[in-house]
Amino acid sequence: MALSLRDADATDALGAALARTRPQRAVVHLSGDLGAGKSTLARALLRVLGVQGAIRSPTYTLVERYPLASGGEAWHLDLYRIGDVGELEFLGLDGDEATLWLIEWPDRGRGGLPPADLRVELAVEGAGRSARLIPESETGRGWVQALAATRELAADS
């Protein structure tokens, strides 16, 4: 699914729609250059899932954990600053508490992360952004189908 996101509000709307249609457990890999909207999308998604208070970017902490209103935790990771996949070992990511993983810069953790159910590729396009949602599992395919069925977002293709 390809989407045109004309502004930050459109990115927020995508995050909200993803939250409303999300499966019980999912891993999302968020890719794109600096400033493409990865953290904006994650914040909007988490807010709709009931996260209260500040939703911090994990740029320096590498991982932020948020309890979800529906139970379980969302883990938001930003792996931009890791130098080696072995560094993931020190983040304590072994638990089953995470029902939602939002992973920015997932390529830097390749081999040490759970596989994506959904890849979201964001790119800057003029004053706006574009998003490609690519399902990587049966869970991801169902998620994209549920999202498409909501008709909340206008897909380019």
C-alpha positions, 0 to 999 in steps of 0.5 A, spaced: 500 500 500 502 506 497 500 513 501 501 520 500 502 524 506 501 531 505 503 534 512 504 531 519 497 531 520 496 526 515 502 522 518 498 522 525 492 520 521 496 514 518 499 512 525 492 512 528 489 508 523 494 503 524 493 503 531 485 502 530 486 496 526 492 493 529 493 485 531 494 483 538 501 482 537 505 485 531 512 487 529 513 494 525 520 496 522 520 503 520 525 505 515 526 512 512 531 517 512 532 522 518 526 527 518 522 522 514 516 521 520 518 515 523 518 517 530 511 522 528 508 515 526 510 511 532 508 517 537 501 517 533 500 510 534 502 509 541 497 515 543 491 512 540 493 505 543 492 509 550 499 511 552 499 517 557 504 522 558 510 524 554 512 519 548 519 520 548 523 519 542 528 513 543 534 516 540 538 516 546 535 511 550 535 506 544 528 503 547 522 506 550 517 501 553 510 503 554 504 500 557 498 499 553 491 500 555 489 493 552 494 490 556 501 488 554 507 493 552 509 497 546 517 497 545 519 503 541 526 502 539 531 507 535 537 503 533 540 509 529 546 509 534 548 502 535 554 500 532 553 492 532 547 488 532 551 485 539 549 491 542 542 489 542 544 484 547 544 489 553 537 492 551 533 486 555 529 485 549 528 478 551 521 478 555 514 476 552 511 483 555 512 486 548 505 486 544 507 491 539 514 492 537 516 499 533 523 499 530 526 505 527 533 503 523 531 496 523 537 494 518 542 496 524 539 490 528 539 485 523 539 478 525 538 480 533 530 482 532 524 479 531 522 479 523 517 484 521 510 483 520 509 490 517 515 494 514 513 501 513 518 505 509 517 513 509 520 518 505 520 525 504 517 528 498 517 535 497 513 538 503 510 532 505 512 525 505 510 518 502 509 511 506 509 504 503 506 499 507 509 492 506 506 486 509 512 481 511 507 475 514 500 473 515 499 478 520 502 483 516 497 482 510 491 481 515 493 488 518 494 491 511 487 488 509 484 491 515 487 498 514 485 498 507 478 496 509 477 502 513 477 507 507 480 512 512 486 513 508 487 514 500 492 509 497 495 511 491 496 504 489 
